[in-house]
Amino acid sequence: MLTKLIAIAVLGTLVGRVFFQPQLEGLGRWFRRFVDVTLIVITVVYAVQIIIMLTK
């Protein structure tokens, strides 16, 4: 469920970047940072899940 919500958020931000970045540079910069942070969070969440699975 969390993965689906994150995927929808990333897809929405990517589409937003395509449409808004040429017009609003500040908003495009914010979307870029949001996508970067989202990818880092996904990586950390999956790493923690893998570690938990391997230790059981």
Distance bins in CASP14 RR format, pairs under 12 A and 6 or more apart:
PFRMAT RR
TARGET T0000
AUTHOR 0000-0000-0000
RMODE 2
METHOD distances of the structure
MODEL  1
1 7 0 0 0 0 0 1 0 0 0 0 0
1 8 0 0 0 0 0 1 0 0 0 0 0
2 8 0 0 0 0 0 1 0 0 0 0 0
2 9 0 0 0 0 0 1 0 0 0 0 0
2 38 0 0 0 0 0 1 0 0 0 0 0
2 41 0 0 0 0 0 1 0 0 0 0 0
2 42 0 0 0 0 1 0 0 0 0 0 0
2 45 1 0 0 1 0 0 0 0 0 0 0
2 46 0 0 0 0 0 1 0 0 0 0 0
2 49 0 0 0 0 0 1 0 0 0 0 0
3 9 0 0 0 0 0 1 0 0 0 0 0
3 10 0 0 0 0 0 1 0 0 0 0 0
3 38 0 0 0 0 0 1 0 0 0 0 0
3 41 0 0 0 0 0 1 0 0 0 0 0
3 42 1 0 0 1 0 0 0 0 0 0 0
3 45 0 0 0 0 1 0 0 0 0 0 0
3 46 0 0 0 0 1 0 0 0 0 0 0
3 49 0 0 0 0 0 1 0 0 0 0 0
4 10 0 0 0 0 0 1 0 0 0 0 0
4 11 0 0 0 0 0 1 0 0 0 0 0
5 11 0 0 0 0 0 1 0 0 0 0 0
5 12 0 0 0 0 0 1 0 0 0 0 0
5 38 0 0 0 0 0 1 0 0 0 0 0
5 41 0 0 0 0 0 1 0 0 0 0 0
5 42 0 0 0 0 0 1 0 0 0 0 0
5 45 0 0 0 0 0 1 0 0 0 0 0
6 12 0 0 0 0 0 1 0 0 0 0 0
6 13 0 0 0 0 0 1 0 0 0 0 0
6 34 0 0 0 0 0 1 0 0 0 0 0
6 35 0 0 0 0 0 1 0 0 0 0 0
6 37 0 0 0 0 0 1 0 0 0 0 0
6 38 1 0 0 1 0 0 0 0 0 0 0
6 39 0 0 0 0 1 0 0 0 0 0 0
6 40 0 0 0 0 0 1 0 0 0 0 0
6 41 1 0 0 1 0 0 0 0 0 0 0
6 42 1 0 1 0 0 0 0 0 0 0 0
6 43 0 0 0 0 0 1 0 0 0 0 0
6 44 0 0 0 0 0 1 0 0 0 0 0
6 45 0 0 0 0 1 0 0 0 0 0 0
6 46 0 0 0 0 0 1 0 0 0 0 0
7 13 0 0 0 0 0 1 0 0 0 0 0
7 14 0 0 0 0 0 1 0 0 0 0 0
7 38 0 0 0 0 1 0 0 0 0 0 0
7 39 0 0 0 0 0 1 0 0 0 0 0
7 42 0 0 0 0 1 0 0 0 0 0 0
8 14 0 0 0 0 0 1 0 0 0 0 0
8 15 0 0 0 0 0 1 0 0 0 0 0
8 38 0 0 0 0 0 1 0 0 0 0 0
9 15 0 0 0 0 0 1 0 0 0 0 0
9 16 0 0 0 0 0 1 0 0 0 0 0
9 31 0 0 0 0 0 1 0 0 0 0 0
9 34 0 0 0 0 1 0 0 0 0 0 0
9 35 0 0 0 0 1 0 0 0 0 0 0
9 37 0 0 0 0 0 1 0 0 0 0 0
9 38 1 0 0 1 0 0 0 0 0 0 0
9 39 0 0 0 0 0 1 0 0 0 0 0
9 41 0 0 0 0 0 1 0 0 0 0 0
9 42 0 0 0 0 0 1 0 0 0 0 0
10 16 0 0 0 0 0 1 0 0 0 0 0
10 17 0 0 0 0 0 1 0 0 0 0 0
10 31 0 0 0 0 0 1 0 0 0 0 0
10 34 0 0 0 0 1 0 0 0 0 0 0
10 35 1 0 0 1 0 0 0 0 0 0 0
10 36 0 0 0 0 0 1 0 0 0 0 0
10 37 0 0 0 0 0 1 0 0 0 0 0
10 38 1 0 1 0 0 0 0 0 0 0 0
10 39 1 0 0 1 0 0 0 0 0 0 0
10 40 0 0 0 0 0 1 0 0 0 0 0
10 41 0 0 0 0 0 1 0 0 0 0 0
10 42 0 0 0 0 1 0 0 0 0 0 0
11 17 0 0 0 0 0 1 0 0 0 0 0
11 18 0 0 0 0 0 1 0 0 0 0 0
11 31 0 0 0 0 0 1 0 0 0 0 0
11 35 0 0 0 0 0 1 0 0 0 0 0
11 38 0 0 0 0 0 1 0 0 0 0 0
12 18 0 0 0 0 1 0 0 0 0 0 0
12 19 0 0 0 0 0 1 0 0 0 0 0
12 20 0 0 0 0 0 1 0 0 0 0 0
12 31 0 0 0 0 1 0 0 0 0 0 0
12 34 0 0 0 0 1 0 0 0 0 0 0
12 35 0 0 0 0 1 0 0 0 0 0 0
12 38 0 0 0 0 0 1 0 0 0 0 0
13 19 0 0 0 0 0 1 0 0 0 0 0
13 20 0 0 0 0 1 0 0 0 0 0 0
13 21 0 0 0 0 0 1 0 0 0 0 0
13 27 0 0 0 0 0 1 0 0 0 0 0
13 28 0 0 0 0 1 0 0 0 0 0 0
13 30 0 0 0 0 1 0 0 0 0 0 0
13 31 1 0 1 0 0 0 0 0 0 0 0
13 32 0 0 0 0 1 0 0 0 0 0 0
13 33 0 0 0 0 1 0 0 0 0 0 0
13 34 1 0 1 0 0 0 0 0 0 0 0
13 35 1 0 1 0 0 0 0 0 0 0 0
13 36 0 0 0 0 0 1 0 0 0 0 0
13 37 0 0 0 0 0 1 0 0 0 0 0
13 38 1 0 0 1 0 0 0 0 0 0 0
13 39 0 0 0 0 0 1 0 0 0 0 0
14 20 0 0 0 0 0 1 0 0 0 0 0
14 21 0 0 0 0 0 1 0 0 0 0 0
14 28 0 0 0 0 0 1 0 0 0 0 0
14 31 0 0 0 0 1 0 0 0 0 0 0
14 32 0 0 0 0 0 1 0 0 0 0 0
14 34 0 0 0 0 0 1 0 0 0 0 0
14 35 1 0 0 1 0 0 0 0 0 0 0
14 38 0 0 0 0 0 1 0 0 0 0 0
14 39 0 0 0 0 0 1 0 0 0 0 0
15 21 0 0 0 0 0 1 0 0 0 0 0
15 28 0 0 0 0 0 1 0 0 0 0 0
15 31 0 0 0 0 1 0 0 0 0 0 0
15 35 0 0 0 0 0 1 0 0 0 0 0
16 22 0 0 0 0 0 1 0 0 0 0 0
16 23 0 0 0 0 0 1 0 0 0 0 0
16 24 0 0 0 0 1 0 0 0 0 0 0
16 27 0 0 0 0 1 0 0 0 0 0 0
16 28 1 0 0 1 0 0 0 0 0 0 0
16 30 0 0 0 0 0 1 0 0 0 0 0
16 31 1 0 0 1 0 0 0 0 0 0 0
16 32 0 0 0 0 0 1 0 0 0 0 0
16 34 0 0 0 0 0 1 0 0 0 0 0
16 35 0 0 0 0 0 1 0 0 0 0 0
17 23 0 0 0 0 0 1 0 0 0 0 0
17 24 0 0 0 0 0 1 0 0 0 0 0
17 25 0 0 0 0 0 1 0 0 0 0 0
17 26 0 0 0 0 0 1 0 0 0 0 0
17 27 0 0 0 0 1 0 0 0 0 0 0
17 28 1 0 1 0 0 0 0 0 0 0 0
17 29 0 0 0 0 1 0 0 0 0 0 0
17 30 0 0 0 0 1 0 0 0 0 0 0
17 31 1 0 1 0 0 0 0 0 0 0 0
17 32 1 0 0 1 0 0 0 0 0 0 0
17 33 0 0 0 0 0 1 0 0 0 0 0
17 34 0 0 0 0 1 0 0 0 0 0 0
17 35 1 0 0 1 0 0 0 0 0 0 0
17 36 0 0 0 0 0 1 0 0 0 0 0
18 28 0 0 0 0 1 0 0 0 0 0 0
18 31 0 0 0 0 1 0 0 0 0 0 0
18 32 0 0 0 0 0 1 0 0 0 0 0
18 35 0 0 0 0 0 1 0 0 0 0 0
19 27 0 0 0 0 1 0 0 0 0 0 0
19 28 0 0 0 0 1 0 0 0 0 0 0
19 31 0 0 0 0 0 1 0 0 0 0 0
20 26 0 0 0 0 1 0 0 0 0 0 0
20 27 1 0 1 0 0 0 0 0 0 0 0
20 28 1 0 1 0 0 0 0 0 0 0 0
20 29 0 0 0 0 0 1 0 0 0 0 0
20 30 0 0 0 0 1 0 0 0 0 0 0
20 31 1 0 0 1 0 0 0 0 0 0 0
20 32 0 0 0 0 0 1 0 0 0 0 0
21 27 1 0 0 1 0 0 0 0 0 0 0
21 28 1 0 1 0 0 0 0 0 0 0 0
21 29 0 0 0 0 1 0 0 0 0 0 0
21 30 0 0 0 0 0 1 0 0 0 0 0
21 31 1 0 0 1 0 0 0 0 0 0 0
21 32 0 0 0 0 1 0 0 0 0 0 0
21 35 0 0 0 0 0 1 0 0 0 0 0
22 28 0 0 0 0 1 0 0 0 0 0 0
24 30 0 0 0 0 1 0 0 0 0 0 0
24 31 0 0 0 0 1 0 0 0 0 0 0
25 31 0 0 0 0 0 1 0 0 0 0 0
25 32 0 0 0 0 0 1 0 0 0 0 0
26 32 0 0 0 0 1 0 0 0 0 0 0
26 33 0 0 0 0 0 1 0 0 0 0 0
26 34 0 0 0 0 0 1 0 0 0 0 0
27 33 0 0 0 0 0 1 0 0 0 0 0
27 34 0 0 0 0 0 1 0 0 0 0 0
28 34 0 0 0 0 1 0 0 0 0 0 0
28 35 0 0 0 0 1 0 0 0 0 0 0
29 35 0 0 0 0 0 1 0 0 0 0 0
29 36 0 0 0 0 0 1 0 0 0 0 0
30 36 0 0 0 0 0 1 0 0 0 0 0
30 37 0 0 0 0 0 1 0 0 0 0 0
31 37 0 0 0 0 0 1 0 0 0 0 0
31 38 0 0 0 0 0 1 0 0 0 0 0
32 38 0 0 0 0 0 1 0 0 0 0 0
32 39 0 0 0 0 0 1 0 0 0 0 0
33 39 0 0 0 0 0 1 0 0 0 0 0
33 40 0 0 0 0 0 1 0 0 0 0 0
34 40 0 0 0 0 0 1 0 0 0 0 0
34 41 0 0 0 0 0 1 0 0 0 0 0
35 41 0 0 0 0 0 1 0 0 0 0 0
35 42 0 0 0 0 0 1 0 0 0 0 0
36 42 0 0 0 0 0 1 0 0 0 0 0
36 43 0 0 0 0 0 1 0 0 0 0 0
37 43 0 0 0 0 0 1 0 0 0 0 0
37 44 0 0 0 0 0 1 0 0 0 0 0
38 44 0 0 0 0 0 1 0 0 0 0 0
38 45 0 0 0 0 0 1 0 0 0 0 0
39 45 0 0 0 0 0 1 0 0 0 0 0
39 46 0 0 0 0 0 1 0 0 0 0 0
40 46 0 0 0 0 0 1 0 0 0 0 0
40 47 0 0 0 0 0 1 0 0 0 0 0
41 47 0 0 0 0 0 1 0 0 0 0 0
41 48 0 0 0 0 0 1 0 0 0 0 0
42 48 0 0 0 0 0 1 0 0 0 0 0
42 49 0 0 0 0 0 1 0 0 0 0 0
43 49 0 0 0 0 0 1 0 0 0 0 0
43 50 0 0 0 0 0 1 0 0 0 0 0
44 50 0 0 0 0 0 1 0 0 0 0 0
44 51 0 0 0 0 0 1 0 0 0 0 0
45 51 0 0 0 0 0 1 0 0 0 0 0
45 52 0 0 0 0 0 1 0 0 0 0 0
46 52 0 0 0 0 0 1 0 0 0 0 0
46 53 0 0 0 0 0 1 0 0 0 0 0
47 53 0 0 0 0 0 1 0 0 0 0 0
47 54 0 0 0 0 0 1 0 0 0 0 0
48 54 0 0 0 0 0 1 0 0 0 0 0
48 55 0 0 0 0 0 1 0 0 0 0 0
49 55 0 0 0 0 0 1 0 0 0 0 0
49 56 0 0 0 0 0 1 0 0 0 0 0
50 56 0 0 0 0 0 1 0 0 0 0 0
END
